[in-house]
Amino acid sequence: MALTEPKNEIAKSDARTGLVIDNGAHRELSSDEKAAALLLALGPDFGRPIWEELDELEIRQLSRAMARLGPISQEMLDQLMAEFVMSVSTNGSMSGTSDSTERLLLSFLPQDRVDQIMEEIRGPAGRNIWEKLSNVQEDILASYLKNEYPQTIAVVLTKISPDHASRVLAVLPQEIAMDVVQRMLSIDPVQKEILEKIEATLRTEFMSTLSHTQRRDSHEQMADIFNAFDRQTEARFMTSLEDINRESAERIKSLMFTFDDLTRLLPAAIQTLLQHVDKKDLAMALKGASDEAKEFFYSNMSQRASALMRDDMEAMGAVRLKDVDDAQSRLVNTAKDLAARGEIIISKGKADEEMIL
């Protein structure tokens, strides 16, 4: 293994590994960086037996560290080699980059696995194309999508986050939006060549990277999107959907989890929720809640706490509906998080049916 480079060379590349050889400054390395630097130094031939013993998570972790490693000085490399194997004398140093990491991974992993790993590394926070689209302003994305076929829009919206899909649907022309909703509810698995064409176009338009996602039940995904709507937009879409397809509308309603559904929580669950929510959020959420919901929360507080809550709500005066919706959404999301961690059980629908999220 020859990593030696002349000292007077500022930057060169190792022909076998593609490593950028550079005279970097000395710095402390984390354990991940040490492992990444060692494997870069070993190269594909000597490092392959080690890589083959790693699991998927370890490969991804080391790949990220490798791609962000930066310059490694001669002194650091010497010390690293001595620490892990034996004293190795070199006159140069190396630098880990995305390209060198990809070339090294390709020496022992298939192309599709390397592509998947590198997708998570490249770009802002390793976002893939669909996560990137979720950060495109909704009116800009809607303006682009409204000129596409409704089926194409449906494919895109099923692959971005429900929260962002709801905002895009809300600003699309109503006729187009309802056509898209219908197509999303009955969408079939998209042919590979069609999806690749859509992805290629989106990569060009938004400078993003390829994505691999899993398909969900269309009604469940639409329920998530409707949950993310504000109440006026939700009512507008639900009313239109009921006129077009009442069965789908009813199924979506049954799958949605709203603020009012919190009143079905068992006493132990509501107590746990109250311990995890911000009191200002609770006051704002209750400000626009039904009398039934207010009494439910009050009954699960001490007399002193419920009296203080009433005083806080009265002191707020008039509040915006949007602020109430946002606060209620935060409470619902907190409940879902607690349920996902197994700390509470969420009941939904009939009294004898329970759903653990």
Beta strands, then each sheet from edge to edge (+ up, - down):
strand 1: 11-13
strand 2: 20-22
strand 3: 70-72
strand 4: 94-96
strand 5: 346-347
strand 6: 354-355
sheet 1: 1+ 2-
sheet 2: 3+ 4-
sheet 3: 5+ 6-
end
